Each structure stands twice: as C-alpha cells, then as structure tokens.
Amino acid sequence: MPLAARSAQLIDEQSRRRELASFLRSRRERISPEQAGLPLTGRRRTPGLRREEVAHLAGMGVTWYTWLEQGRDIKVSEQVLAAVAGTLRLDSYERAHLYALAGHPAPLRGRDSADIPSALLAMMRQLEPIPAVLINARFDLLAFNRTYERLVGDVADLPFEDRNLLVLMFTSPRWRTTLLDWEDAAARLVGRLRSGMAEHAAESEWKWLVRRLREESPDFERLWEQHEVRGPENFTKRFLHPEVGLLSMDYTQLSFGERSAIKLATYTPVDDETWSKMMLLQENIQTSMVSRAEQRPT
C-alpha cells in the first residue's frame, strides 16, 4: 500500500476511535445510577454512570473499558460490544452505530425493533387500514404497518440508516412526487429536528444525521440555515398516490410518556373518498400477499 494511502487509513482509524470514545461517553452520561439499578453513593461530579460502573455491569475489566472509551487502539469482540450496548441501553440505531465505530458489522435484527414493547406493535398493526409508524426522537422508522409501507414506498427494503423521515424527505424522489405540499412538510420536519438538537447536540448520531443531510440535500441546507424551530404538530397531509390517486390524511402523533422517546404517528383519512381509497389500498395489499404466496415453490 502506498505511503499516502496508509497515512489516510491511519487518520480514518484515529477519527473512528475518537468518535467511538465520544459516543460511549455521551451514552454513559445519560443513564442515572437509579436507572441502572445501582444505589446512590453521595454526590457525583459528573452526570450518569462512572466508567467502573459500566465495566462492572457489562462484566468486563475497568481498564479495558477505560481504554475503549479513551479511543485506544484495541480490538473488542462482538460479545463485549453486546454487553456494553445492553448496559448503556442502546436502541437498534445506536447499537448499529456502536458496532460500526468498533469495526464490526451491525448485529442482525428483525424488521421490528426489540426495543419496542410488543403491545405497541400490536396496536400499530390493528390500526389498518390507517397507516401507522413508530418513530423515535431522531425520526427513525422503528416499525410500521403494511398500509404505511404501501403509502410511502418499500421502506422495509432500505438499509436501517436510511429508514428515517428526514432522509426520505430530502433524498427520495418518490417522496418529492407523492407528498403534495412538500415544502411545507419539509420545513416543519427540519424545524422539529432543530428543536430536538437543543437536547441532543452532543450526541454523535444526531450530528452525523445533520451532516449527512447538509451534504446530500441543498434544500435541507437551505432550511437548516433558517434556524426555525417547531414543536409537535398535528396537521393534514396530502398524497398523490400512484395506485389510488389523491389522499387527504390527518397526521397525528401519540406519545407514550415523558420517559419514552417512541411516538406513534398515524395518518387518518379526512373524508369518505380517502377512506374508500385506503380500503382499496388494503385490498391491494392482501391481493399482493396472496399472489406472492401462490408463486412460492412447493
């Protein structure tokens, strides 16, 4: 390997380890001893868990975890990463980010996030033909029902890092053509992200998302530089769907308590015509499922 290429690779490795160190530190500092089931032992100079507490809970040596959080050039196994991820209560997106920074492929996961209570998944599925999706504070799509996927496209086929409302809003050609009033919806979403950054500005995955969108979308860059902030809003969205035509839907977000970052977003038809079209869309889904089943080899 040429010297210049080796130097560039070394710089990339150092940058990755620094990012890993910052990410672990930010995750550790957000968890209180009470959340981890530890007794309080006097005043603490810094928020969250101590390094030795994370090491103890993850079943690893204090020195080894300290080196990991310091960005030392060490190799860690997937078992160690899984223990650290569990101790730090990482969601699926954060877990994949941790593995990538540590130089490991992301752990396999099903379509539904293991972090989501089964009751929420059942509720979301029973809402059909109303499209519904579970999202987190970063607007990652954690799970969705079949009519939501039929409404917006085949998001299940996307890599996990692309299953994000902002990424789809600003990089998907289908969203540009299907979502009428795109400019208004995009501005609302950027304002929500800007508002959320006040609480998550130190978190690497939030900074990574903003950096990616600024690099890939001039429209996001334009809206981001306006510094508009928005709170949660319920409003009407219009879709020009390729199968059934114009759909008018009331967009609503339901929260599950102050400590939960998960929200259920639903799209309820505003008129009888849209209801009829959503019923037709559901019939198309069922027909497609039967057709795929009949085509499977016996």
C-alpha positions as CSV (number, residue, x, y, z in Angstrom):
1,M,0.0,0.0,0.0
2,P,1.4,3.4,-0.9
3,L,2.5,5.7,1.9
4,A,-0.2,8.3,1.2
5,A,-2.9,5.6,1.3
6,R,-1.5,4.2,4.6
7,S,-1.5,7.6,6.1
8,A,-5.1,8.3,5.1
9,Q,-6.2,4.9,6.5
10,L,-4.4,5.7,9.8
11,I,-6.2,9.1,10.0
12,D,-9.6,7.4,9.3
13,E,-8.9,4.9,12.1
14,Q,-7.9,7.5,14.6
15,S,-11.0,9.6,13.7
16,R,-13.2,6.5,14.1
17,R,-11.8,5.7,17.6
18,R,-12.2,9.3,18.7
19,E,-15.9,9.2,17.6
20,L,-16.3,5.8,19.4
21,A,-14.9,7.4,22.6
22,S,-17.2,10.4,22.4
23,F,-20.2,8.2,21.6
24,L,-19.6,5.9,24.6
25,R,-19.1,8.8,26.9
26,S,-22.3,10.5,25.8
27,R,-24.3,7.3,26.3
28,R,-22.8,6.6,29.7
29,E,-23.6,10.2,30.9
30,R,-27.3,10.0,30.1
31,I,-28.0,7.0,32.4
32,S,-28.6,7.6,36.1
33,P,-27.5,5.1,38.7
34,E,-31.1,4.6,39.6
35,Q,-31.9,3.6,36.0
36,A,-29.1,1.1,36.1
37,G,-30.3,-0.4,39.5
38,L,-27.3,1.0,41.4
39,P,-27.6,2.6,44.9
40,L,-26.8,6.3,45.3
41,T,-23.4,6.9,47.0
42,G,-23.1,10.6,47.6
43,R,-22.6,13.5,45.2
44,R,-21.2,13.0,41.8
45,R,-19.0,15.4,39.9
46,T,-20.3,14.3,36.5
47,P,-23.8,13.1,35.4
48,G,-24.6,9.5,34.6
49,L,-22.7,6.3,35.4
50,R,-19.0,6.1,36.2
51,R,-16.7,4.1,33.9
52,E,-16.1,1.4,36.6
53,E,-19.9,1.0,37.0
54,V,-20.3,0.4,33.2
55,A,-17.5,-2.1,33.3
56,H,-19.0,-3.9,36.2
57,L,-22.5,-4.0,34.7
58,A,-21.1,-5.2,31.4
59,G,-18.9,-7.9,33.0
60,M,-15.6,-6.6,31.7
61,G,-12.4,-5.1,33.2
62,V,-12.4,-1.5,34.2
63,T,-9.0,-0.9,32.4
64,W,-10.3,-2.5,29.2
65,Y,-13.5,-0.4,29.2
66,T,-11.5,2.8,30.0
67,W,-9.2,2.1,27.1
68,L,-12.2,1.6,24.9
69,E,-13.7,4.9,26.0
70,Q,-10.4,6.7,25.6
71,G,-10.2,5.6,21.9
72,R,-7.2,3.3,22.4
73,D,-6.2,1.0,19.5
74,I,-7.7,-2.2,21.0
75,K,-9.8,-4.9,19.5
76,V,-13.1,-5.8,21.1
77,S,-15.3,-8.8,20.5
78,E,-18.9,-8.7,19.4
79,Q,-19.8,-10.3,22.8
80,V,-18.2,-7.3,24.6
81,L,-20.0,-4.8,22.4
82,A,-23.3,-6.6,23.0
83,A,-22.7,-6.4,26.8
84,V,-21.8,-2.7,26.6
85,A,-24.8,-1.9,24.3
86,G,-27.1,-3.6,26.8
87,T,-25.6,-1.8,29.8
88,L,-25.9,1.6,28.0
89,R,-29.5,0.8,26.9
90,L,-28.8,1.5,23.2
91,D,-31.6,1.3,20.8
92,S,-31.2,-0.5,17.5
93,Y,-29.9,2.6,15.7
94,E,-27.4,3.3,18.4
95,R,-26.3,-0.3,18.6
96,A,-25.6,-0.4,14.9
97,H,-23.6,2.8,15.2
98,L,-21.5,1.4,18.1
99,Y,-20.7,-1.8,16.1
100,A,-19.7,0.3,13.1
101,L,-17.4,2.6,15.1
102,A,-15.8,-0.5,16.7
103,G,-15.2,-2.1,13.3
104,H,-17.8,-4.8,13.4
105,P,-20.8,-5.5,11.2
106,A,-24.0,-4.4,12.7
107,P,-25.9,-7.3,14.6
108,L,-28.7,-8.9,12.7
109,R,-32.1,-7.7,13.7
110,G,-35.7,-8.3,12.5
111,R,-38.0,-5.8,11.0
112,D,-39.4,-4.9,14.4
113,S,-37.1,-3.3,16.9
114,A,-36.6,-5.4,20.0
115,D,-36.7,-2.1,22.0
116,I,-40.4,-1.6,21.2
117,P,-43.0,-3.1,23.6
118,S,-45.0,-5.8,21.8
119,A,-48.2,-4.0,22.8
120,L,-47.3,-1.0,20.7
121,L,-46.5,-3.3,17.7
122,A,-49.9,-5.0,18.1
123,M,-51.7,-1.6,18.4
124,M,-50.0,-0.3,15.3
125,R,-50.9,-3.4,13.2
126,Q,-54.5,-3.4,14.4
127,L,-55.0,0.2,13.1
128,E,-55.0,-0.9,9.5
129,P,-56.2,0.4,7.0
130,I,-55.0,3.5,8.8
131,P,-51.2,3.9,8.1
132,A,-49.2,4.0,11.3
133,V,-45.5,4.1,12.1
134,L,-43.4,4.1,15.3
135,I,-40.6,6.7,15.3
136,N,-38.1,7.9,17.8
137,A,-36.9,11.5,18.6
138,R,-34.5,11.3,15.6
139,F,-37.4,10.4,13.3
140,D,-36.0,6.9,12.6
141,L,-38.7,4.5,11.4
142,L,-38.6,1.8,14.1
143,A,-41.6,-0.2,12.8
144,F,-44.6,0.3,10.6
145,N,-47.8,-1.4,9.4
146,R,-48.4,-2.6,5.9
147,T,-50.6,0.3,4.8
148,Y,-47.9,2.8,5.9
149,E,-45.4,1.0,3.7
150,R,-47.9,0.9,0.8
151,L,-48.5,4.7,1.3
152,V,-44.8,5.8,1.2
153,G,-43.0,3.0,-0.6
154,D,-40.9,-0.1,0.2
155,V,-39.1,1.3,3.3
156,A,-38.6,-2.3,4.6
157,D,-36.1,-2.9,1.8
158,L,-33.9,0.1,2.8
159,P,-30.8,-0.2,5.0
160,F,-31.6,0.7,8.6
161,E,-29.7,4.0,8.4
162,D,-31.9,5.2,5.5
163,R,-35.2,4.4,7.4
164,N,-35.5,8.0,8.6
165,L,-38.2,10.5,7.8
166,L,-35.7,13.3,7.2
167,V,-33.5,11.1,4.9
168,L,-36.6,10.0,2.9
169,M,-38.0,13.6,2.8
170,F,-34.8,15.0,1.3
171,T,-33.3,12.2,-0.7
172,S,-36.2,10.1,-2.0
173,P,-37.6,11.1,-5.5
174,R,-40.9,9.2,-4.6
175,W,-41.5,11.4,-1.6
176,R,-41.0,14.5,-3.7
177,T,-43.6,13.5,-6.2
178,T,-46.0,11.7,-3.8
179,L,-46.2,14.2,-0.9
180,L,-48.0,17.3,-2.0
181,D,-47.2,20.5,-0.1
182,W,-43.7,19.0,0.1
183,E,-42.1,22.4,1.0
184,D,-44.3,22.9,4.0
185,A,-43.9,19.4,5.3
186,A,-40.1,19.6,4.9
187,A,-39.9,22.9,6.7
188,R,-42.0,21.5,9.6
189,L,-39.7,18.5,9.9
190,V,-36.5,20.5,9.8
191,G,-37.9,22.7,12.5
192,R,-38.6,19.7,14.7
193,L,-35.1,18.4,14.2
194,R,-33.6,21.9,15.0
195,S,-35.7,21.9,18.2
196,G,-34.6,18.4,19.2
197,M,-30.9,19.3,18.6
198,A,-31.1,21.6,21.7
199,E,-31.3,18.4,23.9
200,H,-29.2,16.1,21.7
201,A,-26.5,18.5,20.3
202,A,-23.6,16.5,22.0
203,E,-24.8,13.1,20.6
204,S,-22.7,11.9,17.6
205,E,-25.6,10.2,15.8
206,W,-27.6,13.4,15.7
207,K,-24.6,15.3,14.4
208,W,-24.0,12.6,11.8
209,L,-27.6,12.9,10.6
210,V,-27.4,16.6,10.2
211,R,-24.0,16.4,8.5
212,R,-25.3,13.8,6.1
213,L,-28.4,15.8,5.2
214,R,-26.4,19.0,4.7
215,E,-24.0,17.2,2.3
216,E,-26.7,15.4,0.3
217,S,-29.5,17.9,0.1
218,P,-29.2,21.6,-0.8
219,D,-32.9,22.0,0.2
220,F,-32.1,20.7,3.7
221,E,-29.1,23.0,3.9
222,R,-31.3,26.0,3.0
223,L,-34.0,25.2,5.5
224,W,-31.4,24.3,8.2
225,E,-29.8,27.7,7.9
226,Q,-33.1,29.5,8.6
227,H,-32.9,28.3,12.2
228,E,-36.6,27.8,12.5
229,V,-37.8,25.7,15.4
230,R,-41.1,23.8,15.6
231,G,-42.9,21.8,18.3
232,P,-45.0,18.7,17.8
233,E,-47.9,19.4,15.4
234,N,-50.9,17.6,14.1
235,F,-51.9,18.7,10.6
236,T,-53.3,17.5,7.3
237,K,-51.0,15.9,4.7
238,R,-51.9,15.3,1.1
239,F,-50.5,12.4,-1.0
240,L,-50.8,11.8,-4.7
241,H,-50.5,8.0,-4.6
242,P,-49.6,6.1,-7.8
243,E,-52.3,3.4,-7.2
244,V,-55.3,5.3,-5.8
245,G,-54.7,9.0,-6.5
246,L,-55.3,11.9,-4.1
247,L,-55.4,11.1,-0.4
248,S,-56.0,13.7,2.4
249,M,-54.8,12.4,5.8
250,D,-54.8,13.9,9.3
251,Y,-51.3,13.4,10.6
252,T,-51.3,12.8,14.4
253,Q,-48.5,11.8,16.8
254,L,-49.2,10.0,20.1
255,S,-46.7,10.0,22.9
256,F,-46.2,7.2,25.4
257,G,-45.0,9.2,28.4
258,E,-42.2,11.6,29.2
259,R,-39.5,8.9,29.5
260,S,-40.3,7.3,26.2
261,A,-38.7,8.6,23.0
262,I,-41.1,6.4,20.9
263,K,-44.1,8.0,19.3
264,L,-46.9,6.5,17.2
265,A,-47.6,8.6,14.1
266,T,-50.9,7.9,12.3
267,Y,-52.5,9.1,9.0
268,T,-56.3,9.1,9.3
269,P,-58.4,9.8,6.2
270,V,-60.2,13.1,6.5
271,D,-63.1,12.3,4.1
272,D,-65.2,9.4,2.8
273,E,-63.4,9.4,-0.5
274,T,-60.0,8.9,1.1
275,W,-61.4,6.2,3.4
276,S,-62.6,4.3,0.3
277,K,-59.2,4.6,-1.3
278,M,-57.5,3.4,1.8
279,M,-59.8,0.4,1.9
280,L,-58.9,-0.3,-1.8
281,L,-55.2,0.1,-0.9
282,Q,-55.6,-2.5,1.8
283,E,-57.3,-4.9,-0.6
284,N,-54.4,-4.4,-3.0
285,I,-52.0,-5.4,-0.2
286,Q,-54.0,-8.6,0.6
287,T,-54.1,-9.4,-3.1
288,S,-50.4,-9.0,-3.4
289,M,-49.8,-11.2,-0.4
290,V,-51.9,-14.0,-1.9
291,S,-50.2,-13.7,-5.2
292,R,-46.7,-13.9,-3.7
293,A,-47.8,-17.0,-1.7
294,E,-49.1,-18.7,-4.8
295,Q,-45.8,-18.1,-6.6
296,R,-43.7,-19.7,-3.9
297,P,-42.3,-23.1,-4.9
298,T,-44.0,-26.0,-3.1
